[in-house]
Amino acid sequence: MTDLTALFTDLVRLETRLYNVLDARLKAEHDLPLGQFEFLRFIAAHGSTRVFDLARELAITVGATSKAVDRLESAGRCRRTANPTDRRSSLVELTPEGERLLAAATPTVEAELATWVGSILPAEVLEQLAVSLSMLRQRAESDHRTDRAEPSAT
């Protein structure tokens, strides 16, 4: 039987080490922290998005997200525009500089992930890991949205 506590420890330690390696390389080569890279990827994937949607995706507070968007905007990597369907919110979209930076940084991230993950696991194991992590993430996010303290055994 799998020791779930040990699995959790391995998962967290791996995430921490991968995050640190990716963050250091992105900062060194692109002057871009990994957190900002994640913001840029989400915005690019959606064309434009609300701060609330970014916060929900990244599992951080709206206040922290708004401050991060402020930093991206100050750096010329994104801009806020009025939301035509909701006057209470704005939409965040990438600037040409944000698009350029994301395009330049993406191969750097992919190369590091290929080294740290893709070169270690066979393709079929990697695919199963991706499916399994996606299932676990969906469950965690579903439980969070319904404000359940813990998942049921069913």
Backbone bond lengths (Angstrom), bond angles and torsions (degrees), N, CA, C in turn:
res aa  C-N    CA-C-N  psi(-1)  N-CA   C-N-CA  omega(-1)  CA-C   N-CA-C  phi
1 M - - - 1.456 - - 1.534 109.23 -
2 T 1.297 115.97 140.27 1.460 121.89 -178.16 1.525 110.90 -73.83
3 D 1.300 116.04 133.68 1.465 122.06 175.15 1.528 107.24 -79.91
4 L 1.322 116.77 103.09 1.467 121.29 -175.54 1.517 112.57 -66.73
5 T 1.320 117.50 -29.89 1.463 119.87 177.58 1.526 110.14 -68.05
6 A 1.321 116.95 -42.27 1.464 120.40 177.28 1.532 110.10 -65.99
7 L 1.325 116.86 -39.49 1.465 120.94 176.63 1.524 110.38 -59.76
8 F 1.320 116.44 -45.36 1.461 121.28 178.19 1.525 110.75 -59.43
9 T 1.322 116.73 -46.06 1.464 121.38 179.62 1.525 110.75 -60.11
10 D 1.329 117.09 -46.16 1.460 120.39 178.62 1.524 111.03 -61.64
11 L 1.311 117.21 -42.52 1.464 121.62 -179.45 1.526 111.27 -62.48
12 V 1.308 116.90 -46.39 1.466 121.15 -179.06 1.522 110.88 -66.87
13 R 1.332 117.72 -44.78 1.463 120.36 -178.85 1.531 110.88 -65.24
14 L 1.333 116.74 -40.32 1.457 120.14 177.06 1.525 110.25 -62.35
15 E 1.318 117.13 -46.76 1.466 120.73 179.71 1.518 110.57 -58.59
16 T 1.322 117.86 -43.90 1.457 121.92 -179.19 1.525 111.20 -62.67
17 R 1.324 116.18 -46.75 1.462 119.82 -178.56 1.533 111.12 -67.11
18 L 1.319 118.01 -43.46 1.464 120.77 177.45 1.522 110.78 -61.45
19 Y 1.326 116.51 -44.67 1.459 120.26 -179.94 1.523 110.24 -59.03
20 N 1.325 116.63 -46.39 1.462 120.57 -178.42 1.522 112.31 -63.38
21 V 1.338 117.47 -42.25 1.466 121.45 179.22 1.524 110.19 -64.05
22 L 1.339 116.89 -48.19 1.466 120.87 -179.70 1.527 111.03 -63.35
23 D 1.317 116.23 -43.69 1.463 121.11 -179.29 1.537 110.67 -60.64
24 A 1.323 116.29 -46.37 1.469 120.12 -178.75 1.530 111.08 -63.15
25 R 1.314 116.73 -43.16 1.473 118.89 -178.12 1.531 110.82 -68.82
26 L 1.328 117.58 -41.82 1.468 119.95 178.95 1.530 111.34 -63.40
27 K 1.318 116.78 -40.77 1.464 119.80 177.95 1.518 110.89 -64.02
28 A 1.336 115.95 -44.25 1.465 120.26 -177.28 1.528 112.41 -67.06
29 E 1.329 116.88 -41.29 1.460 119.84 -173.08 1.525 114.30 -94.95
30 H 1.335 116.92 -23.46 1.473 118.98 -173.66 1.530 113.59 -132.75
31 D 1.335 116.79 1.66 1.467 120.95 -175.54 1.536 110.22 52.14
32 L 1.330 114.98 44.33 1.459 121.90 -175.28 1.521 109.95 -135.99
33 P 1.325 118.71 112.04 1.463 119.82 175.50 1.533 110.54 -65.44
34 L 1.308 116.83 150.99 1.463 121.51 -178.88 1.531 111.62 -58.73
35 G 1.333 117.27 -37.07 1.462 119.80 178.27 1.523 111.55 -59.35
36 Q 1.327 117.33 -42.25 1.462 120.23 177.86 1.529 111.24 -68.36
37 F 1.323 116.88 -35.58 1.461 120.23 175.72 1.523 110.01 -58.74
38 E 1.336 116.61 -43.94 1.466 120.11 179.78 1.528 111.00 -62.74
39 F 1.316 117.12 -40.49 1.467 120.89 176.17 1.525 110.27 -60.43
40 L 1.332 116.51 -48.96 1.460 120.90 -178.46 1.527 111.17 -59.66
41 R 1.326 117.47 -41.74 1.471 121.15 179.07 1.520 111.39 -61.45
42 F 1.332 116.54 -44.74 1.466 119.80 -178.26 1.523 110.47 -65.88
43 I 1.320 116.44 -44.93 1.469 120.07 179.97 1.525 109.70 -61.85
44 A 1.323 117.26 -45.63 1.468 120.92 -179.46 1.525 111.23 -61.24
45 A 1.312 117.31 -39.63 1.465 121.27 -178.88 1.518 112.36 -66.14
46 H 1.333 116.35 -25.66 1.466 120.23 -176.39 1.528 113.25 -107.57
47 G 1.313 117.52 -4.80 1.466 120.50 -178.71 1.515 112.01 78.89
48 S 1.310 115.82 -52.75 1.463 123.16 171.37 1.520 106.37 -154.73
49 T 1.306 115.40 155.63 1.458 119.50 -176.59 1.518 109.70 -154.57
50 R 1.303 116.06 159.58 1.457 120.82 174.43 1.529 109.61 -86.28
51 V 1.317 116.95 155.59 1.461 121.72 175.61 1.527 109.65 -57.11
52 F 1.320 116.80 -40.44 1.470 121.43 179.34 1.529 110.97 -56.88
53 D 1.331 117.02 -42.63 1.468 120.65 -178.76 1.524 111.34 -67.44
54 L 1.327 116.66 -38.31 1.465 120.32 174.44 1.526 110.80 -61.78
55 A 1.318 116.30 -45.24 1.460 120.89 -179.29 1.524 110.78 -60.75
56 R 1.308 116.38 -44.32 1.468 120.49 -179.55 1.529 110.18 -63.74
57 E 1.328 117.50 -44.42 1.461 120.85 -179.10 1.528 111.96 -63.15
58 L 1.325 117.08 -41.88 1.463 121.05 -175.45 1.523 113.92 -91.49
59 A 1.332 115.45 -0.82 1.467 121.79 177.07 1.529 111.92 58.07
60 I 1.344 115.68 44.89 1.461 121.49 174.54 1.524 107.93 -129.12
61 T 1.317 116.79 170.72 1.459 119.83 -176.90 1.531 111.21 -72.53
62 V 1.322 115.04 157.83 1.462 120.51 177.01 1.528 109.60 -63.05
63 G 1.327 117.69 -38.10 1.463 121.03 178.56 1.519 112.20 -61.76
64 A 1.328 116.71 -46.67 1.465 120.49 178.61 1.527 110.49 -64.51
65 T 1.318 116.00 -38.24 1.464 120.34 178.75 1.516 110.49 -65.08
66 S 1.314 116.90 -44.01 1.463 120.89 -179.76 1.521 110.98 -61.32
67 K 1.332 117.22 -41.40 1.466 120.83 177.85 1.532 111.06 -64.88
68 A 1.336 116.24 -39.71 1.462 119.76 178.45 1.526 110.73 -65.44
69 V 1.334 117.11 -40.02 1.462 120.90 177.02 1.528 109.51 -64.79
70 D 1.338 117.27 -38.73 1.466 120.29 175.82 1.524 110.86 -56.79
71 R 1.354 116.98 -43.37 1.472 120.77 179.57 1.533 111.17 -65.75
72 L 1.326 116.39 -41.47 1.467 119.76 177.23 1.524 111.04 -63.50
73 E 1.322 115.33 -40.73 1.466 120.18 -179.96 1.532 110.56 -66.47
74 S 1.330 117.17 -42.49 1.468 121.23 178.32 1.526 111.74 -61.85
75 A 1.318 115.83 -32.10 1.470 120.65 179.42 1.527 111.90 -83.38
76 G 1.333 117.15 -1.52 1.460 120.71 178.67 1.512 114.31 79.16
77 R 1.336 117.00 18.18 1.466 121.10 -175.94 1.524 113.59 -94.19
78 C 1.332 117.07 -17.99 1.457 121.11 176.39 1.521 108.46 -152.16
79 R 1.325 115.32 170.07 1.462 120.38 176.21 1.525 108.46 -143.09
80 R 1.315 114.24 153.30 1.463 120.83 175.14 1.529 108.10 -101.42
81 T 1.317 114.98 139.79 1.457 120.92 174.65 1.528 108.36 -129.77
82 A 1.303 116.27 159.73 1.465 120.32 179.20 1.525 109.38 -62.80
83 N 1.314 115.95 139.26 1.458 121.80 176.36 1.528 107.65 -84.02
84 P 1.320 118.18 114.51 1.463 119.81 -175.84 1.535 113.86 -67.80
85 T 1.319 117.43 -17.81 1.462 119.73 -178.23 1.528 113.65 -103.58
86 D 1.335 117.05 -6.41 1.469 120.11 -178.45 1.528 108.68 -154.04
87 R 1.312 116.40 104.20 1.469 120.50 -176.50 1.527 112.96 -65.59
88 R 1.332 117.53 -15.69 1.464 120.47 -178.61 1.526 112.70 -80.63
89 S 1.323 117.21 -13.19 1.458 119.32 -177.52 1.524 110.41 -128.63
90 S 1.320 113.77 166.90 1.457 120.08 175.13 1.523 107.96 -120.93
91 L 1.310 115.30 166.32 1.459 121.38 176.45 1.522 108.83 -108.06
92 V 1.298 116.14 141.68 1.461 122.69 179.16 1.518 107.02 -107.70
93 E 1.323 116.05 131.58 1.468 120.82 177.13 1.516 109.00 -138.29
94 L 1.332 115.39 157.11 1.458 119.65 179.44 1.525 110.54 -75.09
95 T 1.310 114.80 146.88 1.463 121.36 169.75 1.533 106.96 -87.65
96 P 1.315 117.59 169.15 1.470 118.77 173.42 1.535 112.12 -55.36
97 E 1.336 117.61 -36.90 1.473 120.60 177.09 1.524 110.69 -64.37
98 G 1.314 117.82 -41.96 1.469 121.23 177.07 1.516 111.50 -62.07
99 E 1.324 116.75 -41.85 1.466 121.25 178.21 1.524 110.28 -63.90
100 R 1.335 116.96 -43.23 1.467 121.31 179.69 1.523 110.99 -62.82
101 L 1.324 115.15 -45.70 1.458 120.05 -179.00 1.527 111.31 -64.37
102 L 1.308 117.26 -42.81 1.461 120.58 178.01 1.529 110.57 -62.03
103 A 1.324 117.00 -43.47 1.468 120.74 178.71 1.527 111.44 -62.16
104 A 1.316 117.31 -37.35 1.467 121.02 179.83 1.526 111.71 -74.16
105 A 1.325 117.32 -36.48 1.460 121.37 -174.79 1.526 113.24 -82.04
106 T 1.314 117.68 -27.21 1.471 120.53 -176.20 1.523 112.91 -58.24
107 P 1.333 120.54 -46.08 1.470 119.20 177.58 1.533 112.95 -62.27
108 T 1.315 117.47 -30.37 1.460 121.25 177.58 1.524 109.87 -64.62
109 V 1.323 116.38 -46.63 1.475 120.81 178.62 1.521 110.07 -63.68
110 E 1.320 116.09 -46.03 1.468 119.72 -179.09 1.525 111.66 -61.39
111 A 1.325 117.63 -38.17 1.465 120.93 178.91 1.520 111.23 -65.37
112 E 1.330 117.08 -43.44 1.464 119.88 178.71 1.523 110.86 -64.36
113 L 1.330 116.92 -42.96 1.464 119.84 179.70 1.521 111.50 -66.15
114 A 1.318 117.02 -35.68 1.460 120.19 176.34 1.531 110.16 -63.29
115 T 1.326 116.00 -39.20 1.465 120.48 179.42 1.525 111.45 -68.90
116 W 1.329 116.50 -48.65 1.455 121.22 -171.96 1.525 113.97 -82.80
117 V 1.324 117.79 -24.83 1.460 120.35 -176.34 1.534 111.11 -124.55
118 G 1.312 116.20 -55.20 1.456 120.72 -174.17 1.513 114.67 -62.42
119 S 1.317 117.98 -31.70 1.470 120.40 -179.21 1.528 112.20 -83.74
120 I 1.304 117.45 -10.35 1.462 121.51 -177.26 1.525 111.46 -95.56
121 L 1.325 116.23 -43.05 1.466 121.25 -173.99 1.519 111.39 -99.49
122 P 1.329 116.72 136.27 1.466 119.47 173.45 1.534 109.95 -62.11
123 A 1.328 116.30 154.15 1.469 121.64 -174.64 1.521 112.77 -53.53
124 E 1.316 117.74 -43.24 1.473 119.57 -177.87 1.528 112.09 -68.60
125 V 1.318 117.26 -34.27 1.464 120.95 176.51 1.522 109.72 -70.20
126 L 1.308 116.49 -42.01 1.462 121.72 178.18 1.530 110.42 -60.57
127 E 1.332 116.97 -43.51 1.464 120.90 178.49 1.528 110.81 -62.47
128 Q 1.320 117.27 -44.08 1.468 120.37 179.16 1.526 110.94 -65.65
129 L 1.322 117.36 -38.32 1.461 120.71 176.37 1.518 110.47 -61.79
130 A 1.325 116.72 -44.25 1.467 120.82 179.38 1.524 110.71 -60.76
131 V 1.304 117.54 -44.53 1.470 121.54 179.13 1.529 110.07 -63.97
132 S 1.321 116.32 -45.35 1.465 120.45 -178.10 1.527 111.79 -64.15
133 L 1.329 117.10 -45.86 1.467 119.85 179.13 1.524 111.34 -64.50
134 S 1.316 117.27 -36.63 1.459 120.52 177.39 1.527 110.64 -63.58
135 M 1.322 116.99 -42.33 1.470 120.89 177.87 1.522 110.83 -62.17
136 L 1.320 116.53 -45.67 1.463 120.24 -179.89 1.522 111.45 -64.38
137 R 1.324 116.84 -41.45 1.469 120.58 178.73 1.524 110.45 -63.88
138 Q 1.321 117.56 -45.17 1.461 120.52 179.00 1.524 111.02 -59.37
139 R 1.312 116.80 -41.30 1.469 120.48 178.73 1.522 110.73 -64.67
140 A 1.327 116.53 -45.14 1.468 120.37 -179.65 1.530 110.29 -63.23
141 E 1.323 116.67 -42.06 1.463 119.35 -179.58 1.525 111.20 -70.23
142 S 1.309 117.48 -35.24 1.459 121.07 177.58 1.522 109.87 -65.84
143 D 1.323 116.71 -44.54 1.466 120.71 178.23 1.515 110.83 -63.11
144 H 1.334 117.18 -38.40 1.465 120.87 -179.93 1.527 110.79 -65.93
145 R 1.326 116.75 -44.23 1.475 120.46 -177.89 1.522 112.02 -64.15
146 T 1.329 116.87 -30.15 1.466 118.66 -179.85 1.518 111.74 -94.12
147 D 1.348 115.56 7.04 1.471 122.07 177.36 1.515 112.86 57.70
148 R 1.317 116.15 34.75 1.460 120.36 174.85 1.516 108.72 -82.38
149 A 1.299 116.35 134.51 1.454 120.42 -177.26 1.530 110.61 -69.33
150 E 1.326 117.08 -38.31 1.457 119.91 179.47 1.509 109.32 -151.27
151 P 1.325 117.78 150.65 1.464 120.43 -179.57 1.522 110.76 -69.92
152 S 1.305 115.94 147.90 1.460 120.23 176.89 1.521 109.45 -80.22
153 A 1.283 116.49 164.40 1.455 121.48 -179.49 1.521 111.66 -79.67
154 T 1.314 118.42 -5.92 1.468 120.36 -177.71 1.494 112.59 -89.86
